[in-house]
């Protein structure tokens, strides 16, 4: 039986080594000093554009808020997913319940690395996997604009997740696979500046791929089907394919830009569903921004729909 004891011992040693390696690899990683040094100074006027490009109000405004009340970023929206219910937090300037006490570096680490000021991983329902592609200067500008918004007391409810998704440390392993500052689409050399600008807005602050791209079993986007459409994260309905093979394939760049500004399709239909909020935010951007987004959407690789075809009515 000596061989069995040796085998058991080897398994224990290997298991302990694997656990130790996983613990080290899953540790939260913060920004390096050089990136933090590049953050200041931010400008609130420029940050307003990034705020609307990022759609911050869509998740963090009080549910049902209208008008100026949408800038009261108290959180509380419920996002029901296969992993559980995520609740966006209060990100107003309240120092106790919001992020008013965060430094610029705290904010940048949250946006670019998904790490909280206390050193915990944020859940990737917060789309830092897209924000990781943002420029530090834009993060600084956004921080400056956020400082102009009201402080609203009130802590949002906690997430409601089941085991093992309650173990935040495991998100560090998820980040090793899915968190990267590199662009998703490698554009050809000499691509127009407009297309490059659109790539930045769509892949970075706009985080369009978070909803418009199918996800795998671990909740990471399948980049090989970028923007091909997906089953809605909440499990009801689908988010459309917006590649050149999708529902907008017959739209011109001008059609797309006009839709993003006005909410009307070339057929005079109007924006609906969760896209209402997205379009309202993008309408706050410049005409050049919307033209850049449209040019990029025409330049991405075409894909068939990334969600199951609907069954015909019986």
LINDACOR-V977410 format. One record per run of one state. SS is the DSSP state (a for helix, b for strand, c for the rest). FROM is the first residue (numbers start at 0). LEN is the number of residues. If there is no record, write none. Layout:
# LINDACOR-V977410
<<SS FROM LEN> <SS FROM LEN>>
This chain:
# LINDACOR-V977410
<<c 0 1> <a 1 24> <c 25 7> <a 32 5> <c 37 6> <a 43 10> <c 53 2> <a 55 5> <c 60 6> <a 66 5> <c 71 6> <b 77 4> <c 81 2> <b 83 4> <c 87 16> <a 103 10> <c 113 1> <b 114 1> <c 115 5> <b 120 1> <c 121 6> <a 127 4> <c 131 4> <a 135 11> <c 146 13> <b 159 2> <c 161 6> <a 167 11> <c 178 14> <a 192 11> <c 203 5> <a 208 4> <c 212 2> <b 214 1> <c 215 5> <b 220 1> <c 221 1> <a 222 3> <c 225 4> <b 229 2> <c 231 6> <b 237 2> <c 239 13> <a 252 10> <c 262 1> <b 263 1> <c 264 5> <b 269 1> <c 270 4> <a 274 8> <c 282 4> <a 286 13> <c 299 15>>
